[in-house]
Amino acid sequence: ADFLGTWISPIEYSKAYSKGRKIIAKNMNLSKHYQVEAVHTITGGAADHRATCRPSEMGTVAVALYNAVVNGTQPSLSTPKLNELVTRAAFDLKKGNGLVVCSCNDVNIQTVINAINDKIGANGVTVNWTVTSNYKQGIDKDMADMTAAMEAGQVGSVLMHGVNPVYDYFDAKKFTEALSKVPVTVSFADRMDETAQKCKYVVPDHNYLESWGDAEPKPNYFSLMQPGIAPLFKTRALQDSLLIWAGATQNYADFWKDYWMKKLGSQEAFDKALQDGILEPAGEMANGGAAFTGKVEDAIAKVKKSGTGIELVVYQKIAIGHGGAWSNNPWLLEMPDPITRATWDNYLCVSPKRAKELDAELNGFSEVDTKKRVVTVKGANGYTVNLPIVVVPGMHNDVVAVAVGFGRDAKVGRAAASDATKGGKNAYPFMSYNGLTMEHHSDVTITKTEEKYDVAITQTHNSYEARPVVHEYTLEEFRKDPTMLMKERGQEIEEFTHVPWIEEGKEAKEPIIDSNSEEGYRENGTMYPNYPYEGVKWGMSIDLNTCTGCGACVVGCMAENNVSVVGKEHVLKAHEMHWIRIDRYFSGMPNDPDSIQTVFQPMLCQHCDNAPCENVCPVSATNHSSEGLNQMAYNRCIGTKYCANNCPYKVRHFNWMDWNGADCFEDNIYEDGRRDDLNDDLTRMVLNPDVTVRSRGVMEKCSFCVQRLQDAKLTAKKEGHPMKDGAVKTACQQACPTDAIMFGNVKDKESKIAKLRKEEQMERTFYVLEHIHTLPNVNYLSKIRNTEEINALDESKNDFLKYHI
């Protein structure tokens, strides 16, 4: 299950998962994560032990794990890595405090999974049966039965809200024909999506920002909604439509308020709940177990055996989601996929070995060439599409994958059906129905064509080649010598009283060499100015152990800082504007998917004290603040791009086009002879009024959300006290579901980030390329995997260093 990316409630799970992945030298406890998957997901990238299998083999793996847990039976699966993983996992699960989850849509497999959790004592400990999940309760069979009833003329009316079955049902043609036989069909869609076009009536619902409402994601845990803006269009709340048609005289807003006022008992309680936005029971969440009553032996007997040939997996992209719900959002279309780093299109994910078999011209793994081989994919039901292939290390060699959410109708919207994404294809018809549930994988045949298609990929190098960009270790290595990284960084380790491996009572000495300390090396080893920083100095820390690469920080930054969407055409030219990116690095042997390890590293302006960009700007547009910020004066920038050339981190971006119409005159609203879509009043409403909208010809990059820093300082000034630690959060920090990003005043010795660098995480702290003495103000915490295996980044064990396509 891709529980960190797309499975059920990934933000909730990521938050909880990250707590077990935080490690300090004083307490070297770390949760252990085993992952079995067919495709490469960010959850697999975070795992300590990972193995691949066919999707049709997942049931066999679950049964093998059950037998290993219950009987100690040695598994006999398709690969040695799978056998090793199942054996190790069974051993650890029997220690307690374990949990097994699976996203497979097969009742028999889920019965086996529940049986494993019962045997390892998870019920009532790590599986909570008292507070259940209400997120996804749809039943596939009910949908199939309703379609059959419509087809038989047994349905008089259908009202559809928040669904689009004409697009995302596995047999959309059958559903569409059945829908045409229903006398009254109503869609509440906010646009003419595929289903709305087939309905007799379209009554658009309000946007959620215009609506009153509530939700109960878990029993007795409520979320309350109130309008943030007035309706922009001639829409009407779904609930108001139902009330009017039912003959009610009260509108929904009053109905809703009356309900909650009575439930909460007073105006004061109602106002507080509305202000908080949530209602939850007092005290900690109740936790309870349940007796397992499933017929596990019967389920094991019904588990299907592994197939042969090539199997296709229909999966969700993290940004686009299920059903194309977000496929009309340019921010999300331009967000690089965490694994493939591709934008805008969908494509066929294939392993390096399979890619070579499909296209002999591919002799390595490089994404510099944007033109990808197009292949024809034909499903067992005859459904056929042409898609470009993108090579993904870590994919099972006999598995290919295609994302849903693409191939939308032209009437859906400008982004979803733009000319740039004409290669997108609808993957839902590859799914099938087994009489009970939907199957998300199927057998396919793949045929090479002579066509090629451009895929806009933002990262063209996939290994850091043992350079000091990322530092990662096994837990075993870290336990043997927690100071390993400090030694690699050139620090002289003598004695530290605050770490557990030093005897008490001995005098402690600070490292004598630290490129970010206040020692003589900092002042004397450079020709740069020695900034005094009398007051605040801002710094950021990013924990590679809890970063999952999900991309929330990327979109959060775009929303907060008016970062421009440039479109596929310009992403292909490397003109993307993201102020923060997530670099993804592979290690292992590309032809062996089970050997692949993945690490994610958010990369943004490092706000260097010795900033190479500052001394080459001829007009001093980029300069250093008294608070440690590397600033950009946009009105002064003349676009020489010297600063970008001089930046070793490549985090500066040049505005090649007037993306947002910031300096447009009345008649200057066209680019290249076509209308700029971001120059109309509606789309410009996404812009943050607190942040300058940059124009063509200037360089821009991360500002540490300086507008938020100023607001926090002014608020503290008005309240008559010094600014408190934690009073300000950057947009990336606020968006991060795992709290991997920490931000604060490093000059404040009591701040969290100061304590993290000097005490709590000193042993894991490093700066990227610090040997070039740029003195970054962004530090990283090394990646620690809970495994006893040899470090996968050992050059002698890592064929990725020799494998370039």
C-alpha positions in Angstrom: 0.0 0.0 0.0 1.3 3.4 -0.9 0.1 4.8 2.4 2.5 7.8 2.2 1.3 8.8 -1.2 -2.2 7.9 -2.3 -3.7 5.2 0.0 -6.9 6.2 1.9 -5.5 9.1 4.1 -1.8 9.7 3.2 -1.4 13.0 5.1 -2.7 11.4 8.3 -0.5 8.4 7.8 2.6 10.4 6.9 2.3 12.4 10.0 2.1 9.3 12.2 4.7 7.4 10.3 7.2 10.2 10.6 7.2 10.0 14.4 8.7 6.6 14.2 11.3 7.7 11.7 12.8 10.5 13.8 16.1 9.4 15.4 18.7 11.1 17.6 22.0 9.9 19.0 20.6 9.8 22.5 17.8 7.5 21.5 18.6 5.3 18.5 15.1 3.7 18.3 13.8 3.6 14.8 10.7 1.9 13.4 11.3 -0.7 10.7 9.5 -0.6 7.4 9.2 -3.5 4.9 7.6 -2.8 1.6 6.4 -5.2 -1.2 5.1 -3.5 -4.3 4.9 -3.8 -8.1 5.7 -0.2 -9.0 8.0 2.3 -7.4 6.2 4.5 -4.9 7.4 7.1 -2.4 6.3 4.6 0.3 8.7 2.1 -1.2 11.4 4.8 -1.4 11.1 5.4 2.4 11.3 1.7 3.2 14.2 0.0 5.0 13.7 -3.3 3.1 11.9 -3.3 -0.3 11.1 -6.1 -2.8 9.0 -6.2 -5.9 6.5 -8.7 -7.2 3.8 -8.9 -9.8 0.4 -7.5 -8.7 -1.1 -10.9 -9.3 1.5 -12.4 -6.9 0.5 -10.1 -4.0 -1.9 -12.6 -2.6 0.8 -15.3 -2.6 3.1 -13.0 -0.7 0.4 -12.3 1.9 -0.2 -16.0 2.3 3.6 -16.7 2.7 3.8 -14.0 5.3 0.8 -15.5 7.2 2.4 -18.9 7.1 5.8 -17.6 8.3 4.1 -15.7 11.2 1.9 -18.6 12.3 3.9 -21.7 11.5 7.4 -20.4 10.8 7.2 -21.8 7.3 10.0 -20.8 5.0 8.6 -18.9 2.0 9.1 -20.1 -1.5 8.3 -17.1 -3.7 9.6 -15.9 -7.1 12.8 -14.2 -5.9 15.3 -14.6 -3.2 14.7 -11.0 -2.1 11.0 -11.7 -1.5 11.8 -14.8 0.5 14.3 -12.9 2.6 11.9 -9.9 3.2 9.0 -12.1 4.2 11.2 -14.1 6.6 12.7 -10.9 8.2 9.3 -9.3 8.4 7.7 -12.3 10.1 10.4 -12.4 12.7 10.0 -8.7 13.5 6.2 -8.7 13.4 6.1 -11.4 16.1 8.0 -9.0 18.5 4.8 -6.9 18.8 3.8 -3.3 17.9 3.6 -4.3 14.3 1.1 -3.6 11.5 0.5 -5.0 8.1 -1.5 -3.1 5.5 -2.4 -3.8 1.9 -4.1 -1.8 -0.8 -5.1 -4.8 -2.9 -8.8 -4.7 -3.8 -9.3 -8.4 -3.2 -11.5 -9.5 -0.3 -9.5 -12.8 0.1 -6.2 -11.0 0.4 -7.6 -8.5 2.9 -8.9 -11.4 4.9 -5.4 -12.9 5.1 -4.0 -9.5 6.0 -6.6 -9.2 8.9 -5.6 -12.7 10.0 -1.9 -11.7 10.2 -2.7 -8.6 12.2 -4.8 -10.8 14.6 -1.9 -13.3 15.0 0.7 -10.6 15.8 -1.6 -8.9 18.4 -2.1 -5.7 16.3 -5.9 -5.5 17.1 -6.4 -2.9 19.8 -2.8 -1.9 19.6 -1.8 -0.7 16.2 -5.2 -1.4 14.6 -8.0 0.6 16.2 -11.5 -0.8 15.8 -13.1 1.8 18.1 -12.6 4.8 15.9 -13.0 3.6 12.3 -12.3 5.4 9.1 -15.2 7.0 7.1 -13.1 8.2 4.2 -13.9 5.7 1.4 -17.0 3.5 1.9 -18.0 3.0 -1.7 -18.9 -0.6 -2.7 -18.0 -1.7 -6.3 -20.8 -4.2 -6.5 -23.4 -1.6 -5.7 -22.2 0.5 -8.6 -22.3 -2.5 -11.0 -25.8 -3.4 -9.8 -27.0 0.2 -10.3 -25.6 0.3 -13.8 -27.5 -3.0 -14.6 -30.7 -1.5 -13.1 -30.4 1.6 -15.2 -29.8 -0.5 -18.3 -33.0 -2.5 -17.5 -35.1 0.7 -17.2 -35.6 0.2 -13.5 -34.3 3.6 -12.4 -36.4 6.8 -12.6 -33.8 9.4 -11.7 -30.1 9.7 -10.9 -28.5 12.5 -9.0 -24.7 12.7 -9.2 -22.5 14.7 -7.0 -18.7 14.5 -6.8 -18.5 11.6 -9.2 -17.7 11.3 -12.9 -18.5 7.7 -13.9 -18.7 8.5 -17.7 -14.9 9.1 -17.4 -13.7 6.9 -14.5 -15.9 3.9 -14.6 -14.1 0.8 -16.0 -16.9 0.3 -18.5 -17.8 3.9 -19.3 -19.5 3.0 -22.5 -22.0 0.7 -20.8 -22.7 3.2 -18.1 -23.3 6.0 -20.6 -25.7 3.9 -22.6 -27.5 2.9 -19.3 -27.6 6.6 -18.2 -29.4 7.5 -21.4 -32.3 5.3 -20.5 -33.0 7.1 -17.2 -35.8 9.7 -17.5 -34.2 12.3 -15.1 -30.4 12.7 -14.8 -28.9 15.5 -12.8 -25.3 16.4 -12.3 -24.1 18.9 -9.6 -20.6 19.2 -11.3 -18.9 22.6 -11.2 -17.9 22.3 -14.8 -19.1 20.4 -17.9 -17.2 17.2 -17.1 -17.7 14.0 -19.1 -20.7 12.9 -17.0 -22.4 16.4 -16.9 -22.3 16.4 -20.6 -24.5 13.2 -20.7 -27.0 14.5 -18.1 -30.3 16.2 -18.9 -29.8 18.8 -16.1 -26.7 20.4 -14.7 -27.2 22.3 -11.4 -23.6 23.5 -10.5 -22.8 23.2 -6.8 -20.8 25.9 -5.0 -17.1 25.6 -4.6 -16.1 24.4 -1.1 -14.7 27.9 -0.3 -18.3 29.2 -0.9 -20.1 26.6 1.1 -21.4 25.7 4.5 -21.0 22.1 5.5 -19.5 19.5 7.8 -17.7 16.2 7.6 -17.2 13.3 9.9 -14.0 11.5 8.8 -14.0 9.4 12.0 -16.9 8.8 14.4 -17.4 11.8 16.7 -14.6 13.8 15.0 -16.1 16.6 13.0 -14.8 19.2 10.6 -16.9 22.4 10.1 -17.0 24.5 6.9 -18.0 28.1 6.4 -17.8 30.2 3.3 -14.6 32.2 2.8 -15.8 34.0 -0.3 -19.2 34.8 -1.9 -20.2 32.7 -4.9 -18.3 33.7 -8.0 -20.8 32.3 -10.5 -24.5 31.5 -10.7 -24.2 28.3 -8.6 -26.3 26.9 -5.8 -25.4 24.7 -2.9 -26.3 21.1 -3.5 -28.1 21.0 -0.2 -30.2 24.1 -1.2 -31.2 22.4 -4.4 -32.4 19.3 -2.5 -34.3 21.4 0.1 -36.0 23.4 -2.6 -37.0 20.3 -4.5 -38.3 18.8 -1.3 -40.5 21.8 -0.7 -38.6 23.2 2.3 -38.8 26.9 3.1 -35.5 27.1 5.0 -32.2 27.5 3.2 -29.3 25.3 4.0 -27.2 27.8 5.8 -29.9 28.4 8.4 -30.7 24.7 8.5 -27.0 23.9 9.2 -26.7 26.6 11.8 -29.8 25.5 13.6 -28.6 21.9 13.7 -25.2 22.7 15.2 -26.6 25.3 17.5 -28.9 22.7 19.1 -26.1 20.1 19.1 -23.6 22.4 20.8 -26.1 24.1 23.2 -25.1 27.7 23.0 -24.0 30.5 20.7 -20.7 30.7 22.5 -20.0 27.0 21.9 -21.1 27.3 18.3 -18.9 30.3 17.6 -15.9 28.6 19.1 -16.4 25.4 17.1 -16.8 27.4 14.0 -13.6 29.4 14.7 -11.6 26.2 15.5 -13.1 24.4 12.5 -13.1 21.1 14.3 -14.9 19.2 17.0 -13.4 16.2 18.7 -13.9 14.3 21.9 -12.0 15.4 25.0 -8.9 13.4 25.9 -7.0 11.0 23.8 -8.5 8.9 21.0 -10.1 5.7 22.3 -8.4 2.5 21.1 -10.0 -0.9 21.1 -9.7 -4.3 19.5 -12.0 -6.8 17.9 -12.1 -10.5 17.6 -11.1 -11.9 14.2 -13.9 -14.0 12.7 -12.7 -14.3 9.1 -12.4 -17.7 7.4 -8.7 -17.4 6.7 -8.2 -21.0 5.4 -11.0 -20.5 2.9 -9.5 -17.1 1.8 -6.1 -18.7 1.4 -7.6 -21.4 -0.9 -9.2 -18.7 -3.0 -6.2 -16.5 -3.4 -5.3 -16.4 -7.1 -1.9 -17.6 -8.3 0.6 -15.4 -10.0 0.2 -14.7 -13.7 2.7 -14.7 -16.5 3.6 -12.1 -19.2 3.5 -8.4 -18.8 1.0 -7.0 -16.2 -0.2 -3.4 -16.2 -1.0 -1.5 -12.9 -3.4 1.4 -13.0 -2.2 3.8 -10.3 -2.8 7.3 -9.0 -0.3 10.1 -9.3 0.2 11.9 -6.0 -0.6 15.3 -7.6 -3.5 14.3 -9.9 -5.3 11.8 -7.7 -8.3 9.6 -8.5 -11.0 10.3 -11.1 -9.2 13.3 -12.5 -10.5 15.5 -9.7 -7.3 17.6 -9.8 -6.4 17.2 -13.5 -7.5 20.8 -14.3 -5.1 22.4 -11.7 -2.0 23.8 -13.4 -0.1 23.8 -10.1 -0.6 20.1 -9.8 0.0 19.3 -13.4 3.3 21.1 -13.3 4.4 19.5 -10.0 7.0 16.9 -10.9 6.1 13.4 -10.0 8.2 12.4 -7.0 9.6 9.3 -8.7 9.7 10.0 -12.4 10.1 13.8 -12.1 7.8 14.2 -15.1 5.1 16.9 -15.5 1.9 17.5 -17.4 1.6 14.1 -19.2 0.9 10.5 -18.4 3.1 7.8 -19.7 4.0 4.2 -19.4 6.3 3.5 -16.5 8.7 0.6 -17.3 11.8 -0.8 -15.7 15.3 -0.2 -17.3 15.5 -3.8 -18.4 12.0 -3.8 -19.9 12.8 -0.5 -21.6 15.8 -1.9 -23.3 13.8 -4.8 -24.6 11.2 -2.4 -26.0 13.7 -0.1 -27.5 17.2 -1.3 -28.3 18.3 2.4 -28.6 18.1 2.8 -24.9 21.5 1.8 -23.4 21.4 3.5 -20.0 19.3 5.7 -17.7 19.3 9.4 -18.5 16.4 11.7 -19.0 18.3 14.4 -20.9 16.6 13.4 -24.2 13.0 14.5 -23.8 11.8 12.4 -26.8 10.5 9.1 -25.5 9.7 6.0 -27.5 5.9 5.6 -28.0 4.5 2.1 -27.6 1.1 0.5 -28.1 -0.4 -1.0 -25.0 -3.3 -3.4 -25.6 -5.4 -4.7 -22.7 -7.0 -8.1 -22.4 -10.4 -6.5 -23.2 -9.0 -5.0 -26.4 -8.6 -1.5 -25.1 -5.6 0.1 -26.8 -3.6 3.3 -26.2 -0.3 4.7 -27.4 1.9 6.1 -24.7 5.5 7.2 -24.4 7.7 5.1 -22.0 9.5 6.6 -19.0 12.2 4.5 -17.4 11.7 4.0 -13.7 14.3 2.0 -11.7 12.6 -0.1 -9.0 9.8 -1.2 -11.2 9.3 -5.0 -11.4 10.7 -6.1 -14.8 7.4 -7.7 -15.8 5.2 -4.9 -14.7 4.3 -1.6 -16.4 2.1 1.2 -15.0 0.0 4.0 -16.2 -1.6 6.8 -14.2 -5.3 7.8 -14.1 -6.6 11.3 -14.4 -5.6 12.0 -18.0 -7.3 11.8 -21.3 -10.0 14.2 -20.3 -12.6 15.7 -22.6 -11.8 19.1 -24.2 -14.8 20.8 -22.4 -13.4 20.0 -18.9 -11.0 22.9 -18.8 -8.0 24.6 -20.3 -5.4 22.8 -18.2 -6.9 19.3 -18.3 -7.4 19.2 -22.0 -4.7 21.6 -23.3 -2.8 21.0 -26.5 0.3 20.4 -24.4 -1.3 17.3 -22.8 -2.7 15.7 -26.0 -0.6 12.6 -25.2 -2.6 11.9 -22.1 -4.8 8.8 -22.3 -7.6 7.5 -20.1 -6.3 4.4 -18.1 -9.6 3.5 -16.5 -10.7 1.1 -19.2 -7.7 -1.1 -18.4 -9.5 -2.0 -15.1 -11.9 -4.9 -14.9 -14.7 -6.1 -12.6 -14.5 -9.6 -11.0 -18.1 -9.7 -9.9 -17.3 -8.3 -6.5 -14.7 -5.6 -6.7 -12.7 -3.7 -9.3 -9.3 -5.1 -10.4 -6.6 -2.4 -10.8 -4.2 -4.6 -12.8 -4.5 -6.6 -16.0 -2.5 -8.5 -18.6 -1.3 -6.4 -21.5 0.8 -6.7 -24.6 3.2 -4.0 -25.7 4.3 -3.2 -29.2 6.9 -0.7 -30.2 6.0 2.1 -32.7 8.3 4.3 -34.7 6.8 7.4 -33.0 8.4 9.5 -30.3 6.8 12.0 -27.9 8.2 14.7 -25.7 7.8 14.2 -22.0 8.7 17.2 -19.8 11.0 15.9 -17.1 12.7 18.2 -14.6 15.6 16.1 -13.3 18.1 14.7 -15.8 20.7 13.1 -13.4 19.7 10.4 -11.1 22.7 9.5 -8.9 24.8 11.9 -6.7 27.7 9.6 -7.4 29.0 9.6 -3.8 29.5 13.3 -3.8 28.8 15.2 -0.6 25.2 16.1 -1.6 23.4 13.5 0.5 24.7 11.5 3.4 23.0 8.3 4.3 23.8 5.4 6.6 22.4 2.2 8.0 21.2 2.2 11.6 23.9 -0.4 12.3 26.6 2.0 11.0 25.1 4.9 13.0 25.0 2.9 16.2 28.6 1.8 15.8 29.9 5.3 15.3 27.4 8.2 15.6 30.2 10.7 14.9 30.8 9.2 11.4 29.3 12.1 9.6 31.1 14.7 11.8 34.4 13.1 10.9 33.5 13.1 7.2 32.7 16.8 7.5 36.2 17.5 8.8 35.2 18.0 12.4 37.7 16.9 15.1 35.7 14.8 17.5 37.2 14.8 21.0 34.6 14.7 23.8 30.9 15.7 24.0 29.2 15.4 27.4 25.7 15.7 25.8 26.0 12.5 23.8 25.5 9.1 25.4 28.7 7.4 24.4 30.9 9.9 26.4 31.6 9.2 30.1 30.1 11.7 32.5 32.4 14.2 34.3 34.8 14.8 31.4 35.3 18.3 29.9 33.5 18.8 26.6 35.1 20.5 23.7 33.3 21.9 20.6 34.4 20.8 17.1 37.4 22.9 16.1 36.4 22.8 12.4 32.8 23.6 11.5 32.1 25.7 8.4 28.9 27.0 10.0 30.4 27.8 13.5 31.7 31.1 14.8 35.3 29.8 14.9 38.3 31.4 13.1 37.9 29.4 10.0 34.7 31.3 9.3 36.3 34.7 9.6 39.7 34.0 8.2 39.1 31.4 5.5 37.3 33.7 3.1 37.3 37.0 1.3 33.6 37.5 1.9 32.3 40.1 4.4 32.0 38.8 8.0 28.3 39.7 8.7 27.8 40.4 12.4 24.1 39.3 12.7 23.4 41.3 15.9 19.8 40.3 16.0 17.9 37.6 14.1 19.5 35.1 11.8 17.1 32.8 10.0 17.9 29.2 9.3 16.2 26.0 8.1 16.8 22.4 8.8 15.4 19.5 6.6 15.3 16.0 7.9 15.9 13.5 5.1 14.7 10.7 7.3 11.1 12.1 7.5 10.9 13.7 4.0 8.9 11.4 1.8 9.2 13.4 -1.4 5.5 14.0 -1.6 5.7 17.5 -3.2 3.4 19.3 -0.8 6.1 21.9 -0.1 6.5 22.6 -3.8 2.8 23.4 -4.3 2.6 25.2 -1.0 5.4 27.5 -2.1 3.8 28.1 -5.4 0.5 29.2 -3.7 2.2 31.4 -1.2 4.8 33.1 -3.4 3.0 33.5 -6.7 5.4 31.2 -8.4 4.5 31.0 -12.1 3.1 28.1 -14.0 5.0 28.0 -17.3 3.3 25.0 -19.1 4.8 21.9 -20.7 6.4 23.8 -23.6 8.6 25.7 -21.3 9.3 22.9 -18.8 10.8 21.1 -21.8 13.2 24.1 -22.1 14.1 23.9 -18.4 12.2 27.1 -17.7 10.2 25.8 -14.7 10.0 28.3 -11.9 9.7 26.2 -8.7 11.4 27.9 -5.8 11.8 24.6 -4.1 12.3 21.3 -5.9 12.7 17.8 -4.6 15.8 16.1 -6.0 15.4 12.3 -6.2 18.4 10.0 -6.2 18.6 6.3 -6.9 21.2 3.8 -5.8 21.6 0.1 -6.6 21.7 -1.9 -9.7 19.1 -0.7 -12.3 18.4 -4.2 -13.8 17.7 -5.5 -10.3 14.6 -3.7 -9.0 14.9 -5.2 -5.5 18.3 -3.5 -5.1 17.1 0.0 -5.8 17.1 2.5 -2.9 15.7 6.0 -3.2 16.4 9.2 -1.3 14.6 12.5 -1.6 16.2 15.9 -0.9 14.3 19.2 -1.0 16.5 21.8 -2.5 15.9 25.6 -2.3 18.0 28.7 -2.0 20.5 28.0 0.7 20.7 31.6 1.7 24.5 31.3 1.9 26.5 33.7 4.1 29.2 33.6 1.4 26.8 33.7 -1.4 28.5 33.3 -4.9 25.5 35.0 -6.5 25.9 38.2 -4.6 29.3 39.3 -5.8 28.6 38.9 -9.5 25.5 40.9 -9.8 26.4 44.2 -11.6 23.5 46.1 -10.2 23.3 44.6 -6.6 19.9 43.2 -7.2 20.9 40.2 -5.1 22.2 41.2 -1.8 22.6 40.0 1.8 20.3 41.1 4.7 21.2 41.7 8.3 19.1 38.6 9.1 21.0 36.2 6.9 18.6 36.3 3.9 19.9 36.2 0.4 17.5 38.9 -1.1 16.3 39.7 -4.5 15.4 43.3 -5.4 13.2 42.5 -8.5 12.9 46.2 -9.6 16.7 46.4 -9.8 17.3 43.1 -11.6 18.3 43.5 -15.3 18.3 39.8 -16.0 22.0 39.1 -16.7 21.6 35.6 -15.1 25.2 35.9 -13.8 23.8 34.9 -10.3 22.2 31.7 -11.7 25.5 30.8 -13.5 27.4 31.2 -10.2 24.9 29.3 -8.0 26.3 25.8 -7.2 22.8 24.7 -6.1 21.0 25.8 -9.2 18.0 27.2 -7.4 17.6 30.5 -9.2 15.0 30.8 -12.0 14.7 33.4 -14.8 11.4 34.8 -15.9 11.6 34.2 -19.6 8.0 35.2 -20.1 5.5 37.6 -18.6 3.7 34.7 -17.0 1.3 36.7 -14.9 0.8 39.9 -16.8 2.4 41.9 -14.0 3.8 44.7 -16.2 1.2 44.5 -19.0 -0.4 47.6 -20.5 -3.9 47.3 -21.7 -3.0 46.0 -25.1 0.0 43.9 -23.9 -1.9 40.7 -22.9 -0.6 38.4 -25.6 2.4 36.1 -25.7 3.5 34.6 -29.0 0.3 35.7 -30.7 -2.0 33.9 -28.2 -3.9 35.0 -25.2 -2.2 34.5 -21.9 -4.7 32.5 -19.8 -3.4 33.9 -16.5 -4.4 37.5 -17.5 -8.1 37.1 -16.8 -9.7 38.2 -13.5 -10.6 34.7 -12.4 -7.3 33.0 -12.7 -5.5 36.0 -11.2 -7.5 35.5 -8.0 -5.0 32.7 -7.0 -2.3 35.4 -6.5 -1.2 36.2 -3.0 -1.6 40.0 -2.5 1.2 40.1 0.1 3.8 39.0 -2.5 5.2 40.9 -5.5 4.1 39.4 -8.9 7.3 39.3 -10.9 7.5 40.3 -14.5 9.5 39.1 -17.5 13.3 39.5 -17.4 14.0 39.1 -13.7 15.6 36.4 -11.6 13.7 34.9 -8.7 14.1 32.3 -6.0 13.2 31.3 -2.4 12.9 34.3 0.0 12.2 32.2 3.2 8.7 33.7 2.8 10.0 37.1 3.8 6.5 38.5 3.9 5.7 36.1 6.7 8.8 37.0 8.5 7.9 40.7 8.4 4.3 40.0 9.5 5.5 38.0 12.5 8.0 40.7 13.5 5.3 43.4 13.2 2.8 41.4 15.2 5.3 40.9 18.0 6.1 44.6 18.0 2.4 45.5 18.3 1.9 43.0 21.1 4.9 44.5 22.9 7.2 41.5 23.2 10.2 39.9 21.3 9.2 37.6 18.5 8.8 34.1 19.9 10.3 30.9 18.5 7.7 29.3 16.2 5.8 32.5 15.6 6.5 32.2 11.9 6.4 29.2 9.5 7.5 29.2 5.9 5.0 27.9 3.4 7.0 24.7 2.7 7.3 24.1 6.5 3.5 24.6 7.0 2.6 22.3 4.0 4.9 19.4 5.1 2.8 16.6 6.5 5.8 14.9 8.2 7.3 18.0 9.9 10.6 17.4 8.0 11.2 21.1 7.8 12.2 23.2 10.8 12.7 27.0 10.6 13.7 29.6 13.1 16.2 32.1 14.5 19.5 30.3 14.9 20.9 33.1 17.0 18.3 32.3 19.7 20.0 29.6 21.8 16.6 28.5 23.1 15.0 28.1 19.6 14.3 24.6 18.4 16.5 24.9 15.4 19.5 26.1 17.5 19.1 23.2 19.8 18.7 20.8 16.9 22.0 21.9 15.3 24.1 22.2 18.5 22.6 19.5 20.6 19.8 17.2 19.5 21.0 16.4 16.0 24.6 17.6 15.9 25.7 14.1 14.8 23.3 14.0 11.7 23.7 17.7 10.7 25.4 18.5 7.4 25.4 21.2 4.7 25.3 20.5 1.0 28.7 21.2 -0.8 30.0 22.8 2.4 33.6 22.2 1.3 33.2 25.1 -1.2 32.6 27.3 1.9 29.4 29.0 0.8 28.2 28.8 4.4 24.6 27.8 3.7 21.9 28.7 6.2 20.0 25.5 5.3 21.2 22.3 6.9 20.1 18.7 6.4 19.9 15.7 8.7 21.4 12.5 7.3 19.3 9.6 6.1 19.3 6.6 8.4 17.8 3.3 7.2 16.9 0.6 9.7 18.8 -2.2 8.0 21.9 -4.2 8.7 22.8 -4.4 5.0 25.9 -2.9 3.5 25.5 0.7 2.6 23.9 0.7 -0.9 25.9 3.8 -1.8 29.2 2.0 -1.4 30.7 2.6 -4.9 31.8 -1.1 -5.2 28.2 -2.1 -4.7 26.5 0.6 -6.7 26.2 0.0 -10.5 24.2 3.2 -10.8 27.5 5.1 -10.9 28.4 3.2 -14.1 24.9 3.1 -15.6 24.1 6.2 -17.7 21.4 6.1 -20.4 
